[in-house]
């Protein structure tokens, strides 16, 4: 819906508007200092202040500041590989006879303590508000290295289990502080892309783990316990690289403002959002908004972290937390963690029984998901979060429906055609989920929160994800054993519920700074407010010397 009324502008936009009004009443001669309008059109924008700040001189995304931003972002992206590596690693080595026989385990292997460690680690996310985002990332990566050493050298199950707990506990530090960091340091016009790319490297970790186990099993099987210990040692690779480089990266400008280090924050915004131009309107806009928001709602003291009442004290905050918790659950419980349950049996039915071939097919599943997730991260800044979620959820409903039908056909008749169709739609489902959900899993829950809520809220995000993971790990196998493919039917209906929930309640965050979302959540209906566009006039002006500039003015 277009809003045909004036909109409050920033100082920059107001000055530009006043200048335009002044020049429009002159005789438009070509003298120096006079400007005339040579072109104008009406456009719709999400937020007029932000649109005006980047209209005349949009920062070059390939400028020196942005290139440096991409470089240190790529370094911190490696923290997301820890979850992907750990999940694929344990699933793979549990299938290795040398591993299960060494510890005297049943053929199915053992379940680790990852979920317990994740939920315990979530209780300490307050460190990110106290010590800063990048220091907590460092502590998390260092703890993962220690946990890797314990696991890789373990000779008994209790020691191995303790190391697994350390891996998950400290990994949660890094994998929660990193999304906070990217949300708060990414330029608002590319926040979905840069922050979204972070979680896509989950697939990178999964691919490294899969090929590490595949290669070790292929070349080192029969050489003692090296075929499963080597992949365990490699778990420290990515966090080790991040641990070395993180302290050379800039801190979150919003955390710096919260600590009254305004000059440092301004220098970071200037360098990485405006390519060094300290007078760029985006610098003034972001600094003003961050300062005002954190003055009104400062980050709490670490002693207040366990008091979560502040997260729910107003209607807008309750709405924010509803979205945080809902998407945290949806990201783990949309069928994505059980969709491949029948995959090993379906592969065997069509003649794929070789262990190495199955490992390769798992790697292909991860690669296709990674490609889709990378594409999706960019589309979130072009199409928008809500539309991407709705399209993806509708696609998942369709894929699950077909998978349930073909799985039923395979179970009832043993049809190889049904088996092949089920395999195909399991892969299609993976791509459909990844293109919208993977990149936003740890991003959207933090994006909808205010600066003072974000660390606490991301702790809730981790607890919710852990609870969902607990259900997937312990309840889903029981359900699948008892009701089989009907469990897929359950997810068809659950995803239909998700679709309705997203349509009626999820807000759009594209096209606004984090602070500009305050006006969305203050509205009577935040979802409608987030999708309502503001009508502005885009004008091209030329001065007496032929210099051209663009500006936005109220309609």
C-alpha positions in Angstrom: 0.0 0.0 0.0 1.4 3.4 -0.9 1.3 6.2 1.6 0.4 9.5 -0.1 1.5 11.9 2.6 4.6 13.7 3.8 7.1 11.7 5.8 9.6 12.9 8.5 13.0 13.2 7.0 16.5 13.2 8.4 18.4 16.5 8.5 20.0 15.6 5.3 16.7 15.0 3.5 15.1 18.1 4.9 18.0 20.3 3.7 17.8 18.7 0.3 14.0 19.3 0.2 14.4 23.0 1.3 17.1 23.5 -1.4 14.8 22.0 -4.0 11.9 24.2 -3.0 14.1 27.3 -3.1 15.5 26.5 -6.5 12.1 25.7 -7.9 10.9 29.2 -7.2 13.8 30.9 -8.9 14.1 31.6 -12.5 16.3 28.6 -13.0 19.1 30.5 -14.7 22.4 28.7 -15.1 24.3 30.7 -12.5 26.5 28.9 -10.1 24.6 27.7 -7.0 21.3 27.5 -8.9 19.7 24.2 -9.7 16.9 23.0 -11.9 15.0 19.8 -11.9 15.6 17.9 -15.1 13.9 14.6 -14.3 11.5 13.4 -11.6 9.5 10.3 -10.8 7.5 8.9 -7.9 8.9 5.8 -6.1 7.9 3.8 -3.1 10.4 3.0 -0.3 10.3 1.2 3.0 11.9 4.1 5.0 12.3 7.6 3.6 15.2 8.6 5.9 17.3 5.6 4.9 16.4 5.9 1.2 17.3 9.7 1.2 20.7 9.0 2.9 21.9 6.7 0.0 20.0 8.3 -2.9 22.5 10.9 -4.2 25.7 9.0 -3.5 25.1 5.3 -2.8 28.3 3.8 -1.3 30.2 1.7 -3.8 29.9 -1.9 -2.7 33.3 -2.6 -4.4 35.0 0.3 -2.7 38.1 -0.2 -0.4 36.1 -0.2 2.8 33.6 -2.7 1.6 36.3 -5.0 0.2 37.9 -5.0 3.7 34.5 -5.7 5.2 34.1 -8.7 3.0 37.6 -10.0 3.9 37.1 -10.1 7.6 33.5 -11.3 7.2 34.8 -14.3 5.3 37.1 -15.0 8.2 34.3 -14.9 10.8 32.0 -16.9 8.4 34.2 -19.9 9.4 32.6 -20.1 12.8 29.4 -21.3 11.2 31.2 -24.3 9.8 31.5 -25.7 13.3 27.8 -26.7 13.5 27.8 -28.3 10.0 31.1 -30.1 10.6 30.0 -31.5 14.0 26.6 -32.7 12.7 27.9 -34.5 9.7 31.0 -35.8 11.5 29.1 -37.7 14.2 26.6 -39.0 11.7 29.4 -40.4 9.6 31.8 -41.8 12.1 29.0 -43.6 13.9 28.8 -45.7 10.8 32.5 -46.7 10.9 33.1 -50.2 12.4 36.5 -49.1 13.7 35.0 -46.4 15.8 32.1 -48.4 17.3 34.4 -51.4 18.0 37.0 -49.2 19.7 34.6 -47.9 22.2 32.5 -51.1 22.4 29.4 -49.3 21.0 26.3 -50.8 19.3 26.3 -50.6 15.5 24.2 -47.5 15.6 27.0 -45.6 17.5 26.2 -43.2 20.3 24.4 -39.9 20.6 26.6 -37.0 21.7 25.9 -34.3 24.2 25.7 -31.5 21.6 22.2 -30.4 22.5 23.0 -30.3 26.2 26.1 -28.3 25.6 24.2 -25.9 23.2 21.5 -25.2 25.8 24.1 -24.7 28.6 26.2 -22.4 26.4 23.1 -20.3 25.7 22.9 -19.3 29.3 26.2 -17.4 28.9 25.5 -15.2 25.9 25.4 -12.2 28.2 29.2 -12.2 27.8 28.6 -10.6 24.4 27.1 -7.5 26.0 29.7 -7.4 28.7 32.9 -8.2 26.8 32.0 -7.4 23.2 31.0 -9.5 20.2 34.4 -10.4 18.9 36.0 -11.3 22.2 33.2 -13.9 22.8 33.8 -15.3 19.3 37.5 -15.7 20.2 36.6 -17.4 23.5 34.2 -19.7 21.7 36.7 -20.7 19.0 39.4 -21.3 21.6 37.1 -23.5 23.6 36.3 -25.5 20.5 40.0 -26.1 20.0 40.4 -27.4 23.5 37.3 -29.6 23.1 38.7 -31.0 19.8 41.9 -32.0 21.6 40.0 -33.8 24.3 37.8 -35.6 21.9 40.5 -36.6 19.5 42.7 -38.1 22.2 39.9 -39.7 24.2 40.4 -43.4 25.1 37.2 -43.8 27.0 33.6 -42.9 26.4 33.3 -40.6 29.4 36.3 -38.5 28.2 34.9 -38.5 24.7 31.5 -37.4 25.9 33.1 -34.6 28.0 35.0 -33.3 25.0 31.8 -33.4 23.0 30.1 -31.2 25.7 33.0 -28.7 25.6 32.7 -28.5 21.8 29.1 -27.7 21.9 29.2 -25.4 24.9 32.0 -23.2 23.6 30.8 -23.5 20.0 27.5 -21.9 21.1 29.5 -18.9 22.3 30.9 -18.3 18.8 27.9 -19.3 16.8 25.7 -16.9 18.7 28.0 -14.0 19.0 28.9 -14.1 15.3 25.3 -13.4 14.0 25.1 -10.6 16.5 28.3 -9.2 15.1 27.2 -9.4 11.5 23.8 -7.9 12.2 25.4 -4.9 13.9 28.3 -4.3 11.5 26.8 -5.0 8.1 25.6 -2.0 6.0 21.8 -1.8 6.2 21.3 -2.1 2.4 23.3 -5.4 2.4 22.5 -6.7 5.8 20.5 -9.7 4.5 23.3 -10.6 2.1 26.4 -10.3 4.4 24.7 -11.5 7.6 22.8 -14.2 5.6 26.0 -15.6 4.0 27.3 -16.4 7.5 25.1 -19.4 8.1 25.5 -20.7 4.6 29.0 -21.9 5.6 27.2 -24.5 7.7 27.2 -26.5 4.4 30.9 -25.9 4.0 31.5 -27.5 7.4 29.3 -30.4 6.4 31.1 -30.9 3.1 34.5 -30.8 4.8 33.4 -33.3 7.4 31.8 -35.6 4.8 34.8 -35.7 2.6 37.2 -36.0 5.6 35.4 -39.1 6.7 35.1 -40.4 3.1 38.8 -39.8 2.4 40.0 -41.2 5.7 37.8 -44.3 5.4 38.9 -44.8 1.7 42.7 -44.5 2.4 43.2 -45.2 6.1 40.7 -48.0 6.8 42.6 -50.9 8.5 45.3 -48.6 9.9 44.2 -48.7 13.5 41.9 -45.9 14.6 43.3 -43.2 12.3 40.3 -43.3 9.9 38.0 -41.8 12.6 40.5 -39.9 14.7 41.9 -37.8 11.8 38.4 -36.3 11.0 38.0 -35.5 14.7 41.4 -33.6 14.7 40.3 -31.6 11.6 37.4 -30.2 13.6 39.7 -27.5 14.9 40.8 -26.2 11.5 38.1 -23.5 10.9 37.8 -22.3 14.5 41.6 -22.2 14.7 41.8 -19.9 11.7 39.1 -17.6 13.1 40.7 -17.6 16.5 44.0 -16.3 15.0 42.4 -13.5 13.0 39.3 -12.3 15.0 41.2 -9.9 17.2 42.4 -8.0 14.1 38.7 -7.4 13.1 36.7 -4.3 14.1 34.2 -4.4 17.0 30.5 -4.0 16.5 29.8 -0.3 16.3 26.6 -0.7 18.2 28.4 -2.3 21.1 30.9 0.6 21.0 28.2 3.2 21.1 26.6 1.3 24.1 30.0 1.6 25.9 30.2 5.4 25.0 33.1 4.8 22.5 31.4 6.9 19.9 34.5 8.0 18.0 35.5 4.4 17.4 32.0 3.5 16.3 31.9 6.5 13.8 35.3 5.5 12.4 34.1 2.0 11.7 30.9 3.2 10.1 32.8 5.7 8.0 35.4 3.1 6.9 33.2 0.1 6.1 29.8 1.7 5.3 30.9 4.8 3.4 34.4 3.8 2.1 36.1 6.4 4.3 33.7 9.4 3.5 33.1 10.8 7.0 30.6 13.3 5.6 28.4 10.8 3.9 24.7 11.0 5.0 24.6 7.3 5.8 27.3 7.9 8.5 25.3 10.7 10.2 22.0 8.7 9.9 23.4 5.5 11.4 25.3 7.2 14.2 22.2 9.3 15.2 19.9 6.3 15.2 22.3 4.1 17.1 22.9 6.8 19.7 19.3 7.7 20.2 18.2 4.0 20.4 20.9 3.0 22.9 20.3 6.2 25.0 16.6 5.3 25.3 17.3 1.6 25.9 20.9 1.0 27.0 22.4 -2.5 27.2 21.8 -4.0 30.6 24.5 -5.0 33.1 25.6 -8.6 33.0 24.0 -9.2 36.4 20.6 -8.6 34.7 21.0 -11.2 32.0 19.1 -13.9 33.7 16.2 -11.5 34.3 14.3 -12.0 31.1 11.2 -9.9 32.1 12.7 -7.0 30.2 12.2 -8.9 27.0 8.4 -9.0 27.5 7.6 -5.7 29.3 5.9 -4.0 26.4 3.5 -5.1 23.6 6.1 -4.4 20.9 8.8 -6.4 22.8 6.4 -9.3 23.2 5.7 -9.2 19.5 9.5 -9.2 18.8 10.1 -12.2 21.0 7.2 -14.1 19.5 8.9 -13.8 16.1 12.3 -14.7 17.6 10.9 -17.9 19.2 8.7 -18.8 16.3 11.4 -18.6 13.7 13.9 -20.4 16.0 11.5 -23.3 16.1 10.5 -23.2 12.5 14.2 -23.3 11.4 14.7 -26.7 13.1 11.2 -28.2 12.9 10.0 -27.8 9.3 10.8 -31.4 8.3 14.4 -30.5 7.3 16.0 -32.7 10.1 13.9 -35.8 9.4 13.3 -35.6 5.6 16.3 -37.8 4.8 15.3 -40.6 7.3 14.4 -43.0 4.5 17.3 -42.0 2.3 19.6 -44.9 3.1 16.8 -47.5 2.5 15.7 -45.8 -0.7 19.2 -45.8 -2.0 19.7 -49.5 -1.3 16.4 -50.2 -3.1 17.7 -48.7 -6.3 21.0 -50.5 -6.0 23.2 -48.0 -4.1 24.7 -50.0 -1.2 28.4 -49.0 -1.2 29.3 -46.9 1.9 31.6 -44.6 0.0 28.9 -43.9 -2.7 26.4 -43.1 0.0 28.9 -40.7 1.6 29.4 -39.0 -1.8 25.6 -38.6 -2.2 25.4 -37.0 1.2 28.1 -34.6 0.1 26.1 -33.8 -3.1 23.1 -33.1 -0.8 25.2 -30.6 1.1 26.7 -29.0 -2.0 23.3 -28.4 -3.6 22.0 -26.9 -0.4 25.0 -24.6 -0.1 24.5 -23.2 -3.6 20.8 -22.6 -2.9 21.6 -20.9 0.5 24.2 -18.5 -1.1 21.7 -17.5 -3.8 19.0 -17.1 -1.1 21.2 -14.8 1.0 21.4 -12.3 -1.8 17.7 -12.6 -2.7 16.7 -11.7 0.9 17.9 -8.1 0.1 16.2 -8.1 -3.2 12.9 -10.0 -2.8 12.5 -9.5 1.0 12.4 -11.8 4.0 8.7 -12.4 4.2 8.2 -13.3 0.5 11.2 -15.6 0.6 9.9 -17.4 3.6 6.4 -17.8 2.1 7.7 -19.1 -1.2 10.1 -21.6 0.5 7.4 -22.8 2.9 4.9 -23.4 0.1 7.6 -25.3 -1.8 8.4 -27.5 1.3 4.7 -28.3 1.7 4.6 -29.5 -1.9 7.9 -31.5 -1.6 6.8 -33.2 1.7 3.4 -34.1 0.2 5.1 -35.8 -2.8 7.7 -37.4 -0.6 5.1 -38.8 1.8 3.1 -40.2 -1.2 6.1 -41.8 -2.9 7.5 -43.2 0.4 4.1 -44.8 1.0 4.3 -46.3 -2.5 7.8 -47.7 -1.7 6.8 -49.1 1.7 3.6 -50.6 0.4 4.7 -52.0 -2.9 8.5 -51.9 -3.0 8.3 -49.9 -6.2 11.7 -48.7 -7.4 10.0 -45.8 -9.2 8.6 -44.6 -6.0 12.0 -45.0 -4.3 13.7 -42.9 -7.0 11.0 -40.2 -6.8 11.4 -40.0 -3.0 15.1 -39.6 -3.4 14.6 -36.8 -6.0 12.2 -34.9 -3.8 14.4 -35.2 -0.7 17.0 -33.3 -2.7 14.5 -30.8 -4.0 13.2 -30.3 -0.5 16.8 -29.6 0.7 17.2 -26.9 -1.9 13.8 -25.4 -1.2 14.5 -25.1 2.5 18.0 -23.8 2.1 17.2 -21.0 -0.3 15.2 -19.1 2.3 15.7 -20.6 5.7 19.4 -21.5 6.0 20.8 -18.0 5.6 18.2 -16.5 8.0 18.1 -19.1 10.7 20.4 -17.2 13.2 19.8 -13.8 11.5 16.1 -13.0 11.5 15.6 -13.9 15.2 18.2 -11.3 16.1 17.2 -8.8 13.4 13.7 -8.3 14.9 15.2 -7.4 18.4 16.3 -4.1 19.7 20.0 -3.5 20.5 19.5 -4.0 24.2 17.4 -7.2 23.7 19.6 -8.8 21.1 22.1 -10.8 23.3 19.4 -12.0 25.7 17.1 -12.8 22.8 19.7 -14.8 21.0 20.1 -16.8 24.2 16.4 -17.6 23.9 17.0 -18.4 20.3 19.6 -21.0 21.2 17.4 -22.5 23.9 14.5 -22.8 21.5 16.6 -24.3 18.8 18.1 -26.7 21.4 14.6 -27.8 22.5 13.6 -28.3 18.9 16.7 -30.3 18.3 16.0 -32.4 21.4 12.6 -33.3 19.9 14.1 -34.1 16.5 16.9 -36.2 18.1 14.8 -38.3 20.6 11.1 -38.0 19.6 11.3 -38.1 15.8 13.0 -41.5 15.6 10.2 -43.0 17.8 7.5 -41.3 15.7 9.2 -42.5 12.4 9.5 -46.0 13.8 5.8 -46.1 14.8 4.0 -44.2 12.1 6.6 -44.2 9.3 5.9 -42.0 6.3 2.8 -40.5 8.1 5.4 -38.4 10.0 6.0 -36.6 6.7 2.3 -36.0 6.5 2.5 -34.4 10.0 5.1 -32.0 8.7 2.9 -31.2 5.7 0.3 -29.8 8.1 2.8 -28.2 10.4 4.4 -26.4 7.5 1.0 -25.2 6.4 0.6 -23.8 9.9 4.0 -22.1 9.5 2.9 -20.6 6.2 -0.2 -19.0 7.8 1.8 -17.8 10.8 4.4 -16.1 8.5 1.8 -14.6 6.3 -0.2 -13.0 9.1 2.5 -12.1 11.7 6.0 -11.9 10.2 7.4 -8.5 9.6 9.5 -7.4 6.6 13.0 -6.1 7.7 14.4 -5.3 4.2 15.1 -1.6 3.4 15.5 -0.4 7.0 18.3 0.0 9.5 17.9 -2.0 12.7 16.8 1.0 14.6 14.2 2.0 12.0 12.3 -1.2 12.8 11.2 0.5 16.1 8.5 2.3 14.2 7.3 -0.9 12.7 6.9 -2.7 16.0 5.3 0.4 17.6 2.5 0.2 15.1 -0.9 -1.4 15.9 -0.3 -4.1 13.3 3.5 -4.5 12.8 3.1 -6.9 9.9 1.1 -4.3 7.9 3.4 -1.5 8.9 6.4 -3.4 7.7 4.9 -3.9 4.2 3.5 -0.4 3.8 5.6 1.7 1.5 6.2 5.4 1.6 5.7 7.4 -1.6 8.5 9.9 -2.3 9.6 11.8 -5.4 13.0 11.1 -6.9 14.4 14.2 -8.6 17.5 14.7 -10.7 18.9 18.3 -10.4 21.6 20.0 -12.4 23.4 23.2 -11.2 24.9 26.0 -13.3 28.1 24.1 -13.9 26.4 21.0 -15.2 26.9 19.0 -12.0 24.1 16.5 -11.5 22.8 15.1 -8.2 19.7 13.2 -7.1 17.5 13.5 -4.1 14.2 12.3 -2.6 11.5 14.7 -1.5 8.2 14.1 0.2 5.0 13.7 -1.9 
